[in-house]
Amino acid sequence: MTSLSSQPPPEESAPVDWIETHRAAFLAELSRQGYSTATRKGYELITNRFCTELRANHSEGSTLDGPDVEAIELTVLNAAGKGQRTYTAFRLKKFVAYLAEAG
C-alpha cells in the first residue's frame, strides 16, 4: 500500500506565481498563432526580464498600476542593447497589452 502524500493541503501550498501564469499563457498564444521559434525566444527573453523586475520591485498582492508598469518597462528597456530597444519596446507593449486584457 502506498503512503499518504507528503504535500500540504492546497490551502497551505505556496501562492501561485500569477505573472508567470500569464507569461506562459502569452507565450503559448504566440506559438498557437504560428510565431517562429526565434521570435518566440525574443518574447521569452523580454517577458522574463519584465517578470523578474516585477518580482524584485513590486510587493505581492498590491495593485499593478500604470506608473509601476512604466517603471518596469523603462528598466527592461535600459537593460536592452541600443540596437534592440525598438524590438524590446514593441514586445513589451504587446505583453503589457495582453496583461491588461487578461485582467
DSSP file with accessible surface (Angstrom, degrees, kcal/mol):
  #  RESIDUE AA STRUCTURE BP1 BP2  ACC     N-H-->O    O-->H-N    N-H-->O    O-->H-N    TCO  KAPPA ALPHA  PHI   PSI    X-CA   Y-CA   Z-CA
    1    1 A M              0   0  238      0, 0.0     2,-0.2     0, 0.0     0, 0.0   0.000 360.0 360.0 360.0 143.7    0.0    0.0    0.0
    2    2 A T        -     0   0  132      1,-0.1     2,-0.1     3,-0.0     3,-0.1  -0.528 360.0-117.1 -85.0 152.7    1.2    3.5   -0.8
    3    3 A S        -     0   0  109     -2,-0.2     3,-0.1     1,-0.1    -1,-0.1  -0.394  38.7 -85.8 -83.6 164.2    1.7    6.1    1.9
    4    4 A L        -     0   0  166      1,-0.1    -1,-0.1    -2,-0.1     0, 0.0  -0.325  55.6 -90.7 -65.7 149.9   -0.2    9.3    2.1
    5    5 A S        -     0   0   87      1,-0.1    -1,-0.1    -3,-0.1    -3,-0.0  -0.315  23.6-145.2 -62.0 141.8    1.2   12.2    0.1
    6    6 A S        +     0   0  124     -3,-0.1    -1,-0.1     2,-0.0    -2,-0.1   0.431  67.4 109.8 -88.7   1.5    3.7   14.4    2.0
    7    7 A Q  S    S-     0   0  153      1,-0.1     6,-0.1     6,-0.0    -2,-0.0  -0.537  74.5-114.1 -76.8 142.9    2.4   17.5    0.2
    8    8 A P        -     0   0   65      0, 0.0    -1,-0.1     0, 0.0     5,-0.1  -0.304  41.5 -86.3 -70.2 159.0    0.4   20.0    2.2
    9    9 A P    >>  -     0   0   55      0, 0.0     3,-2.2     0, 0.0     4,-0.6  -0.239  48.6 -99.4 -58.5 157.5   -3.3   20.6    1.5
   10   10 A P  G >4 S+     0   0  110      0, 0.0     3,-1.3     0, 0.0     0, 0.0   0.841 121.5  59.1 -51.7 -38.2   -3.9   23.2   -1.2
   11   11 A E  G 34 S+     0   0  153      1,-0.3     0, 0.0     4,-0.0     0, 0.0   0.724 108.2  46.8 -68.4 -16.4   -4.7   26.0    1.2
   12   12 A E  G <4 S+     0   0  131     -3,-2.2    -1,-0.3     2,-0.1     2,-0.0   0.459  90.8 108.8-100.4  -2.8   -1.2   25.6    2.7
   13   13 A S  S << S-     0   0   62     -3,-1.3     3,-0.1    -4,-0.6    -6,-0.0  -0.278  83.1 -86.9 -70.1 161.2    0.6   25.5   -0.6
   14   14 A A        -     0   0   87      1,-0.1    -1,-0.1     3,-0.0     3,-0.1  -0.330  56.2 -93.2 -64.1 147.5    2.8   28.3   -1.8
   15   15 A P        -     0   0   93      0, 0.0     2,-0.2     0, 0.0    -1,-0.1  -0.301  44.4-103.3 -63.5 147.6    0.8   31.0   -3.7
   16   16 A V        -     0   0  113      1,-0.1     2,-1.4    -3,-0.1     3,-0.1  -0.486  29.5-117.4 -71.3 138.5    0.7   30.7   -7.5
   17   17 A D     >  -     0   0   62      1,-0.2     4,-2.0    -2,-0.2     3,-0.3  -0.640  32.4-170.1 -77.4  93.3    3.0   33.0   -9.3
   18   18 A W  H  > S+     0   0   98     -2,-1.4     4,-2.0     1,-0.2    -1,-0.2   0.858  80.4  52.2 -59.1 -37.9    0.3   34.9  -11.2
   19   19 A I  H  > S+     0   0    1      1,-0.2     4,-2.6     2,-0.2    -1,-0.2   0.899 109.0  50.0 -69.4 -36.7    2.7   36.8  -13.5
   20   20 A E  H  > S+     0   0   58     -3,-0.3     4,-2.7     2,-0.2    -1,-0.2   0.881 107.8  54.4 -68.2 -35.0    4.3   33.5  -14.6
   21   21 A T  H  X S+     0   0   80     -4,-2.0     4,-2.0     2,-0.2    -2,-0.2   0.938 112.5  43.1 -61.8 -44.9    0.9   32.0  -15.3
   22   22 A H  H  X S+     0   0   48     -4,-2.0     4,-2.6     2,-0.2    -2,-0.2   0.890 112.7  53.2 -68.6 -38.5    0.1   34.9  -17.6
   23   23 A R  H  X S+     0   0   23     -4,-2.6     4,-2.7     2,-0.2     5,-0.2   0.937 109.4  48.0 -61.8 -46.2    3.6   34.9  -19.2
   24   24 A A  H  X S+     0   0   51     -4,-2.7     4,-2.4     1,-0.2    -1,-0.2   0.910 112.6  48.7 -62.3 -41.0    3.2   31.2  -20.0
   25   25 A A  H  X S+     0   0   40     -4,-2.0     4,-2.2    -5,-0.2    -1,-0.2   0.907 111.0  50.9 -66.2 -39.7   -0.2   31.7  -21.5
   26   26 A F  H  X S+     0   0    6     -4,-2.6     4,-2.0     2,-0.2    -2,-0.2   0.943 112.1  46.0 -62.0 -47.0    1.0   34.7  -23.6
   27   27 A L  H  X S+     0   0   27     -4,-2.7     4,-2.0     1,-0.2    -2,-0.2   0.886 111.2  52.6 -66.2 -36.7    3.9   32.6  -24.9
   28   28 A A  H  X S+     0   0   60     -4,-2.4     4,-2.7    -5,-0.2    -1,-0.2   0.890 107.3  53.0 -64.8 -37.1    1.6   29.7  -25.7
   29   29 A E  H  X S+     0   0   58     -4,-2.2     4,-2.1     2,-0.2    -2,-0.2   0.899 106.7  52.0 -65.8 -39.7   -0.7   32.1  -27.6
   30   30 A L  H  <>S+     0   0    2     -4,-2.0     5,-2.2     2,-0.2     4,-0.3   0.919 111.2  47.8 -61.6 -41.2    2.3   33.3  -29.7
   31   31 A S  H ><5S+     0   0   60     -4,-2.0     3,-1.6     1,-0.2    -2,-0.2   0.926 109.8  51.9 -64.0 -45.1    3.1   29.7  -30.5
   32   32 A R  H 3<5S+     0   0  175     -4,-2.7    -1,-0.2     1,-0.3    -2,-0.2   0.858 105.9  55.7 -60.5 -34.0   -0.5   28.9  -31.4
   33   33 A Q  T 3<5S-     0   0   96     -4,-2.1    -1,-0.3    -5,-0.2    -2,-0.2   0.510 121.4-107.9 -79.4  -4.2   -0.5   31.9  -33.7
   34   34 A G  T < 5 +     0   0   61     -3,-1.6    -3,-0.2    -4,-0.3    -2,-0.1   0.662  55.6 167.1  90.2  17.8    2.5   30.5  -35.6
   35   35 A Y      < -     0   0   60     -5,-2.2    -1,-0.2     1,-0.1    -2,-0.0  -0.355  42.5-102.6 -62.3 145.7    5.2   32.8  -34.5
   36   36 A S     >  -     0   0   61      1,-0.1     4,-2.7     4,-0.0     5,-0.2  -0.225  25.3-112.1 -67.6 160.6    8.7   31.5  -35.4
   37   37 A T  H  > S+     0   0   85      1,-0.2     4,-2.4     2,-0.2     5,-0.2   0.907 118.3  51.7 -59.3 -43.7   10.9   29.9  -32.8
   38   38 A A  H  > S+     0   0   78      2,-0.2     4,-1.8     1,-0.2    -1,-0.2   0.913 111.0  47.2 -62.5 -41.8   13.4   32.8  -33.0
   39   39 A T  H  > S+     0   0   45      1,-0.2     4,-2.2     2,-0.2    -2,-0.2   0.928 111.7  50.3 -65.7 -44.1   10.6   35.4  -32.5
   40   40 A R  H  X S+     0   0   69     -4,-2.7     4,-2.8     1,-0.2    -2,-0.2   0.888 107.3  54.8 -62.3 -36.7    9.1   33.4  -29.5
   41   41 A K  H  X S+     0   0  126     -4,-2.4     4,-2.4     2,-0.2    -1,-0.2   0.900 106.8  51.5 -63.1 -39.1   12.6   33.3  -28.0
   42   42 A G  H  X S+     0   0   13     -4,-1.8     4,-2.2     2,-0.2    -2,-0.2   0.930 112.2  45.1 -62.5 -44.8   12.8   37.1  -28.2
   43   43 A Y  H  X S+     0   0    5     -4,-2.2     4,-2.9     1,-0.2     5,-0.3   0.888 110.8  55.0 -64.3 -38.4    9.5   37.4  -26.5
   44   44 A E  H  X S+     0   0   85     -4,-2.8     4,-2.1    -5,-0.2    -2,-0.2   0.932 109.7  46.4 -61.0 -45.2   10.5   34.8  -23.9
   45   45 A L  H  X S+     0   0   87     -4,-2.4     4,-2.2     2,-0.2    -2,-0.2   0.946 115.6  44.5 -62.7 -48.5   13.6   36.8  -23.0
   46   46 A I  H  X S+     0   0    4     -4,-2.2     4,-2.3     1,-0.2    -2,-0.2   0.918 114.5  47.6 -66.2 -43.7   11.8   40.1  -22.8
   47   47 A T  H  X S+     0   0    0     -4,-2.9     4,-2.7     1,-0.2    -1,-0.2   0.868 109.9  54.3 -68.7 -31.6    8.9   38.8  -20.8
   48   48 A N  H  X S+     0   0   67     -4,-2.1     4,-2.7    -5,-0.3    -1,-0.2   0.930 109.1  47.9 -65.0 -43.2   11.3   37.0  -18.4
   49   49 A R  H  X S+     0   0   88     -4,-2.2     4,-2.4     2,-0.2    -2,-0.2   0.910 111.9  50.2 -62.1 -42.4   13.1   40.3  -17.8
   50   50 A F  H  X S+     0   0    0     -4,-2.3     4,-2.5     2,-0.2    -2,-0.2   0.950 113.1  45.4 -60.0 -48.8    9.7   42.0  -17.2
   51   51 A C  H  X S+     0   0    0     -4,-2.7     4,-2.7     2,-0.2    -2,-0.2   0.889 112.0  51.7 -65.2 -39.7    8.6   39.3  -14.7
   52   52 A T  H  X S+     0   0   71     -4,-2.7     4,-2.1     2,-0.2    -1,-0.2   0.932 112.1  46.2 -62.3 -44.6   12.0   39.3  -12.9
   53   53 A E  H  X S+     0   0   46     -4,-2.4     4,-1.9    -5,-0.2    -2,-0.2   0.905 111.7  52.1 -64.9 -40.6   11.8   43.1  -12.5
   54   54 A L  H  X S+     0   0    5     -4,-2.5     4,-1.3     1,-0.2    -2,-0.2   0.946 111.2  46.4 -61.2 -47.6    8.2   42.9  -11.3
   55   55 A R  H  < S+     0   0  102     -4,-2.7    -1,-0.2     1,-0.2    -2,-0.2   0.868 113.8  49.4 -63.6 -36.1    9.0   40.3   -8.7
   56   56 A A  H  < S+     0   0   71     -4,-2.1    -1,-0.2    -5,-0.2    -2,-0.2   0.817 125.4  23.0 -73.9 -30.0   12.1   42.2   -7.5
   57   57 A N  H  < S+     0   0  112     -4,-1.9     2,-0.4    -3,-0.2    -2,-0.2   0.240 107.4  72.7-127.3  13.9   10.4   45.6   -7.1
   58   58 A H  S  < S-     0   0   30     -4,-1.3     2,-0.1    -3,-0.2    -1,-0.1  -0.983  75.7-124.0-134.9 123.9    6.7   45.1   -6.6
   59   59 A S    >   -     0   0   81     -2,-0.4     3,-1.5     1,-0.1     2,-0.1  -0.399  34.8-106.2 -69.5 137.4    5.1   43.7   -3.5
   60   60 A E  T 3  S+     0   0  146      1,-0.2    -1,-0.1    -5,-0.1     3,-0.1  -0.340 101.2  20.9 -63.5 136.3    2.9   40.7   -4.0
   61   61 A G  T 3  S+     0   0   77      1,-0.3    -1,-0.2    -3,-0.1     2,-0.1   0.249  95.1 116.5  91.6 -13.5   -0.8   41.3   -3.7
   62   62 A S  S <  S-     0   0   52     -3,-1.5    -1,-0.3     1,-0.1     2,-0.2  -0.478  75.6 -91.6 -85.8 162.9   -0.6   45.0   -4.4
   63   63 A T        -     0   0  118     -2,-0.1     2,-0.8    -3,-0.1    -1,-0.1  -0.513  29.7-138.5 -75.2 135.1   -2.2   46.6   -7.4
   64   64 A L        +     0   0   48     -2,-0.2     2,-0.2     4,-0.1    -1,-0.1  -0.849  34.1 179.0 -94.0 110.3    0.0   47.0  -10.5
   65   65 A D     >  -     0   0   76     -2,-0.8     4,-2.4     1,-0.0     3,-0.3  -0.514  42.5 -87.0-110.0 179.2   -0.8   50.4  -11.9
   66   66 A G  H  > S+     0   0   39      1,-0.2     4,-2.8     2,-0.2     5,-0.2   0.894 123.4  48.8 -52.9 -50.9    0.4   52.5  -14.9
   67   67 A P  H  > S+     0   0   87      0, 0.0     4,-2.2     0, 0.0    -1,-0.2   0.879 111.5  51.6 -60.9 -35.0    3.4   54.1  -13.2
   68   68 A D  H  > S+     0   0   52     -3,-0.3     4,-2.2     2,-0.2    -2,-0.2   0.940 111.9  45.8 -63.3 -47.4    4.6   50.7  -11.9
   69   69 A V  H  X S+     0   0   23     -4,-2.4     4,-3.0     1,-0.2     5,-0.2   0.923 112.1  51.4 -63.0 -44.1    4.4   49.2  -15.4
   70   70 A E  H  X S+     0   0  129     -4,-2.8     4,-2.5     1,-0.2    -1,-0.2   0.896 109.5  50.1 -61.6 -39.9    6.1   52.2  -16.9
   71   71 A A  H  X S+     0   0   55     -4,-2.2     4,-2.1    -5,-0.2    -1,-0.2   0.912 112.5  46.8 -65.1 -41.2    9.0   51.9  -14.4
   72   72 A I  H  X S+     0   0   10     -4,-2.2     4,-2.5     2,-0.2     5,-0.2   0.934 112.2  50.5 -65.9 -45.0    9.4   48.2  -15.1
   73   73 A E  H  X S+     0   0   15     -4,-3.0     4,-3.0     1,-0.2     5,-0.2   0.921 109.6  51.1 -58.9 -43.4    9.3   48.8  -18.9
   74   74 A L  H  X S+     0   0  103     -4,-2.5     4,-2.7     2,-0.2    -1,-0.2   0.911 109.7  49.6 -62.3 -42.2   12.0   51.5  -18.5
   75   75 A T  H  X S+     0   0   58     -4,-2.1     4,-1.3     2,-0.2    -1,-0.2   0.928 113.2  46.2 -62.4 -44.6   14.2   49.2  -16.5
   76   76 A V  H  X S+     0   0    4     -4,-2.5     4,-0.9     1,-0.2     3,-0.3   0.922 113.3  49.6 -65.4 -42.7   13.9   46.5  -19.1
   77   77 A L  H >< S+     0   0   41     -4,-3.0     3,-0.7     1,-0.2    -2,-0.2   0.904 108.4  52.8 -62.2 -41.2   14.4   48.9  -22.0
   78   78 A N  H 3< S+     0   0   99     -4,-2.7    -1,-0.2     1,-0.2    -2,-0.2   0.795 106.7  53.7 -65.9 -27.6   17.6   50.3  -20.3
   79   79 A A  H 3< S+     0   0   70     -4,-1.3    -1,-0.2    -3,-0.3    -2,-0.2   0.690  93.5  91.2 -79.1 -18.1   18.9   46.8  -20.0
   80   80 A A  S << S-     0   0    5     -4,-0.9     5,-0.1    -3,-0.7    -3,-0.0  -0.449  89.5-100.2 -76.6 149.8   18.5   46.2  -23.7
   81   81 A G    >>  -     0   0   44     -2,-0.1     3,-1.8     1,-0.1     4,-0.7  -0.297  35.7-107.1 -64.2 155.8   21.3   46.9  -26.1
   82   82 A K  G >4 S+     0   0  184      1,-0.3     3,-0.8     2,-0.2     4,-0.3   0.885 120.9  48.3 -55.0 -41.0   21.0   50.2  -28.1
   83   83 A G  G 34 S+     0   0   65      1,-0.2    -1,-0.3     2,-0.1     4,-0.2   0.579 110.6  52.8 -77.4  -7.8   20.1   48.4  -31.3
   84   84 A Q  G <> S+     0   0   99     -3,-1.8     4,-2.7     1,-0.1    -1,-0.2   0.445  78.6  94.1-105.9  -2.0   17.5   46.2  -29.6
   85   85 A R  H <X S+     0   0  105     -3,-0.8     4,-2.9    -4,-0.7     5,-0.2   0.869  82.6  52.7 -65.7 -35.5   15.4   48.9  -27.9
   86   86 A T  H  > S+     0   0  115     -4,-0.3     4,-2.3     2,-0.2    -1,-0.2   0.954 114.7  41.5 -65.0 -47.7   12.8   49.2  -30.7
   87   87 A Y  H  > S+     0   0  139     -4,-0.2     4,-2.6     2,-0.2     5,-0.2   0.899 115.2  52.0 -65.0 -40.2   12.1   45.5  -30.7
   88   88 A T  H  X S+     0   0    4     -4,-2.7     4,-2.7     2,-0.2    -2,-0.2   0.936 110.1  48.1 -62.1 -46.1   12.2   45.4  -26.9
   89   89 A A  H  X S+     0   0   31     -4,-2.9     4,-2.6     1,-0.2    -2,-0.2   0.921 112.3  49.5 -61.4 -43.6    9.7   48.2  -26.6
   90   90 A F  H  X S+     0   0  128     -4,-2.3     4,-2.1    -5,-0.2    -1,-0.2   0.937 113.3  45.7 -61.1 -47.0    7.3   46.6  -29.2
   91   91 A R  H  X S+     0   0   44     -4,-2.6     4,-2.2     1,-0.2    -1,-0.2   0.889 112.5  51.1 -65.7 -40.5    7.5   43.2  -27.4
   92   92 A L  H  X S+     0   0    1     -4,-2.7     4,-3.0    -5,-0.2     5,-0.2   0.925 109.1  50.4 -61.7 -45.6    6.9   44.8  -24.0
   93   93 A K  H  X S+     0   0  125     -4,-2.6     4,-2.5     1,-0.2    -2,-0.2   0.899 110.3  50.5 -60.7 -39.9    3.9   46.8  -25.2
   94   94 A K  H  X S+     0   0   67     -4,-2.1     4,-1.9    -5,-0.2    -1,-0.2   0.921 113.1  45.4 -64.9 -42.0    2.4   43.6  -26.7
   95   95 A F  H  X S+     0   0    0     -4,-2.2     4,-2.5     2,-0.2    -2,-0.2   0.929 113.2  49.3 -67.8 -43.7    2.9   41.7  -23.4
   96   96 A V  H  X S+     0   0   31     -4,-3.0     4,-2.6     1,-0.2    -2,-0.2   0.907 109.8  52.0 -63.3 -39.9    1.6   44.6  -21.3
   97   97 A A  H  X S+     0   0   46     -4,-2.5     4,-2.4    -5,-0.2    -1,-0.2   0.916 109.0  50.9 -62.2 -39.5   -1.5   44.8  -23.5
   98   98 A Y  H  X S+     0   0   59     -4,-1.9     4,-2.3     1,-0.2    -2,-0.2   0.931 110.1  49.3 -62.2 -44.7   -2.0   41.0  -23.0
   99   99 A L  H  X S+     0   0   22     -4,-2.5     4,-1.3     1,-0.2    -2,-0.2   0.910 110.1  51.3 -61.5 -41.5   -1.8   41.5  -19.2
  100  100 A A  H  < S+     0   0   76     -4,-2.6     3,-0.3     1,-0.2    -1,-0.2   0.911 111.9  46.4 -63.9 -41.2   -4.3   44.4  -19.4
  101  101 A E  H  < S+     0   0  167     -4,-2.4    -1,-0.2     1,-0.2    -2,-0.2   0.864 109.9  54.2 -68.0 -35.1   -6.8   42.2  -21.4
  102  102 A A  H  <        0   0   47     -4,-2.3    -1,-0.2    -5,-0.2    -2,-0.2   0.724 360.0 360.0 -72.9 -20.3   -6.3   39.3  -19.1
  103  103 A G     <        0   0   94     -4,-1.3    -3,-0.2    -3,-0.3    -2,-0.1   0.630 360.0 360.0  91.2 360.0   -7.1   41.5  -16.1
